[in-house]
Amino acid sequence: MDRKAFFGRNKVLELQAKKQRTAFTVSDLQAYSGPFDYAAARHLLTRTNFGASLESINQAMDDGLETTLDKILTAYIPPTLP
């Protein structure tokens, strides 16, 4: 096996793959406009927490998308110890 040719080929393939990647910016993102139903609430809570209980899914559906996102993204500050 010709090591120079093998490793050189991988480097060429790697450079070609870098050229094909597209950079996305914040302006490319679209606001979510679909329904915030059980499936959407479950998906959001599962992806952002360590699972989703039925209680937390129902609470998220009652609160709505904006309030649920605010709760998820607000930092938890534990109470100070005496």
N, C-alpha and C positions, 0 to 999 in steps of 0.2 A: 504494500500500500504506500502510495506517495503521500506523505503527511503534508507537505507544502501545498499540493494540489487540493487535498481534502479540506484543510483548514482555510485555504484561500477561497475555495468555493463557498464555504459557510459564511465567510465575511462578505462576499458579494451578495449572497442571498439576504443577509442581515441588512445590508445597506439598501437593497431594493425594497425590503419590507418597511424600513423607516420612511422612504419616500412615499409609500402608499398610504401611510397613516395620515389622518386628517385631524387637525386640532380644532376642538370645539371651544367656543367662548360662551360666557354667560348670556350674551345677546341671542345665541342660538336656541336657548331654552324657551319652551312654551309653558304658560301657566296651565295647570290641570283644569279641564273644564267638564270632565265626566261626572257621573253621579257618585256621591260618597255614600255608598250602600254598604251592606254587610261585607261583601267581598273586598271592597276597597279599604274599608276600615281594618279588616283582618290582615290584609296584605301590608298596609302601612305599619300597623303595630307589630307584626311579625318581623318586618325588616328593620325596625328601629329599636325594638326591645328584645328581651330574651323570651320570645313567644308572646301569645296574646290569649288572655282568658276571655270567656264569654262575657263576663262582667265588664272588662275593659273595652271590648268591642262594642257592646251596647252603649257604654258611656261615651265612647268616641262618636258613635252615630247620633246620639242625642246632642252632643256638643257641636257637631259639625266639623268640617275640615279645618277651617282657620283656627278655631279654638284648640282643636286637637294638636295641630302643628305648633301652636304657641306653647302648649303644655309640654310637648316633646322637646322643644328647643330651648326652653327656659331651664337654666342651670339650677340644680337642686342644691340648696344651702342647708346643711344639717344644723339643727339647733345647737347652741353653745352649751357646753357642759357646765354645771355649777362649780 
